Amino acid sequence: MNNLHEFTAEPMIAYFSMEIGVKNDIPTYSGGLGILAGDTIKSAADLELPVVAVTLITHKGYFNQEIDSNGWQKEKAVIWDPAKYMTLLSEKVKVQIEGRDVYLQAWMYLVISPTGGKVPIIFLDTDLPENASQDRGLTDYLYGGDSDYRIKQEVVLGMGGVRMLQALEFHIKKYHMNEGHASFLSLELLLRFKRDIESVWDERSVWDVARVRDLCVFTTHTPVEAGHDNFSYPLVKQVLGEIIPFEVLKDLAGKDSLNMTLLALSLSKYVNGVAKKHGEVSQHMFPGYHIHAITNGVHSFTWTCEDMAKLYDKYIPGWANEPELFVRTGVIPELELWEGHREAKRKLLTYVGEATGVVMDLNTLTLGFARRATAYKRPHLLFSDIDRLLRITEKSKLQIIYAGKAHPHDDNGKKLIQGIYGYRDKLKGKISIAFLPGYDMDIALKLVSGVDVWLNTPLRPLEASGTSGMKAAHNGVVNFSVLDGWWIEGHIEGFTGWSIGALPTEKSLPGSSDAEDAADLYDKLDNLIIPKYYDLDKSKWSRMMKNAISKNAYYFNSHRMMRRYVTEAYIR
């Protein structure tokens, strides 16, 4: 077994996440949630925090995206070998699924920081010869299959993860559930701390809920209903049996079905949303619980492109481990900042040409839009009024780069991507539009550093936080976004970027604001953004780039975020 003694000698924080993205070659992530988890772990290593992470190995990844000639997304399994990156540990544990013993092994990947800090990630794996064939595939696909597959994966993650940490002799002082997928860990803890039935008044008192709550931290990440897993109680009984009495389980997880978010809320002492607004929205969704807010951040070193990093090394030494030093961005000469961005843009446009055949111009204002292809993100808002858009671009040129994946089962999301291809063909010769297939961490870094403006158009208040705009700000790319999620906190109109639409007042899903938001988008694009970009005095745009770095990057980073978790959640 790999030597874990340096991690088992002191109490640790166990960070559980269904997906974790630490590097492009380890495809155990689908998007924002997994990348955030990876950034969290990297900052924990940089700050030398006592953290161990737990996730699933996902042998076949999320999927590789290909786009056919009709603009339709095709999915292909990812082929990768964990042994190239990780160490297989010797310990095995088992969980019961449908009355069968399902055995788990673990791979360990070590995140090592230049500061000397280390965080082990434990990847759980059911692909063992002693398992039944249907169980060997439980750690194959991220978010694959149906409810039956999902609940079994979540049993492996939550219950199996706790058992594996115990087998590896970790001493855990807090369990942090990154979204509800890991909530079954709280049931495992209930089973572990079951009281002697002879010493309590009634059967419900057997379950030491208070002790479990003291151990658990829960972060909820989305107001979107699909992001809160629900399982019918007949399915729960089929998969898990009645591991605790159903009357007790229904008190904790919901009367009609087992809601993984409710289970985590009921058994966690500290609960938070991922932006101030999201905390309010979550409090409205779950009024019986006290929900705090810790706004997300991104790992500064990971999400700063090479050309900007050289500038920061020259003028702001120490920035990578002290992102608060970004407040000194004013010392960077504006011409050097502009040229650093131009070089990142040149690299992006070269890649776009190679990947899509779309030739783009270095001197043309370039918008970037890259996120999961789903309706509430509204990727087509920019094309709400084609005639208006064309009138705007008759005066000054504009080009747009899109990227993003739709869930394999989401045909509506795939139609959104197909629609982008339709606009690309319809507007050819007037507005250059490219869609980059295979969106991953490497492509994301090229995009957030190489475009001029980062566009974000979600339907309020469904953007819990969003982190792509934070990554853009780390590279001096200004945001043009609906006031939702983190942008409510990061936005200073005309200074760090621009807003789209009305002020954020709603706490639940309103009616569509498409027309109002589109009108504001066109007005600001036409009258503010395009004139400023094409002004011969480039120092005006460079100053906005500086503002984005010094006001946004200095705060919206995962070092600040992790310090908040330590002081507010972990040591309480």
C-alpha angles and dihedrals in degrees: 000000000000111000108263097165093109088061100040098052095080136035112275141201110240111212113197121194132161089221133026125184113196101149139003095249094057102069098196095125138070102195145298100001093052095042090050089051090052092049090049091054094046091053090047088056093046090050091044093236119168097248134146119187128211127199143135125280095227096200093198096038124216095297144282110251123224125174119213127215090273093056092253119145117240123192127217127184116252114241113208139143117229090199089071091064109019145048119242109227121216099228121099131188133181140220129194116246119173088344093304127116108242113195124213131200126188137226119202125214117185120215105206121191126206085239089066095254119136133196121187118215115206112209112198118218131188096181094113129135092234090063127086113257094253090053095048089066097052091099095043105091131036108227090350130144129014135304090286091057092043097052091049091051090050091051088053092048100043107031096025091047093055091048093048093051089051092049090050088052097242115160107219122199097173134019113209114199109203097204127336097288090090096048095112087074086075090057089051089053091049089055091048094052098042111147125230104272091220091061097054134071100233140004094262090059089062088080112079097212094164093057092049092048091054089058100047135083121182130196117193116201111187144037089204110112094223089062092065109075117223125188127188115243092238087058091046090051091047093051103034106017114217098312089163124014111281092230088061093044091051090052088055104036109026137293100247102035138356105270109195091205092053090048091054093044092051094050102040127087093199122040127175144177121219101247134021092256092046090053089056093046092049091049088054091049094048106028096171094066135068106240121189128192131234110174115227124248137189131235103263098208094047095049101043114093122232096255094052092042089058090054092048091048089053099045106019106034113191094029095129095065096026105043090171085078087075085086084080094061089117089081092068110097110245095230092053091049091050092048092048090055092045090056091051089048092050090054092048094050091048089053091047091054092049095045101041109014090238110134113213132190122242092215096051122099105256125203122199127206119173127156142106111314103242133132100252091057087064099209089175096057090100089061097048091112110025093180092055092047091051092049089053093050093047087073098042130007124252133186130189134205121198133186138163144112131250119218108263091245095045107094091170089058090050089051089055089057090046088052091056088055088051092054090046090058095039094052097039111140091021105055122012111226125180131183114202111211124212097038109203140144095285093050090045092057091049090051101044091049101038107048121079099223129025111219122205123173111171123159107255130275096013098086101089093189118318119208105197091083090054089054090050091052090054087063096045093258111143123227128236103187150146110262099257137110116000095349091073086065098037100043124103106168113246091356108070093011139294138293128229121217133342131345114276109260106136124097097184133041110292129196118282116295094188098123095046093045094046092051091052091045092054094044094053094041090051101039106028116017103040095044091049094048094049094043108123089228099079091183089080091061092040090055090055089050089053090049091052091053099040097042102031110025093045090060109024096066131114094242090066090042093053093048087055092051091050096051099036105031113016105045098038 
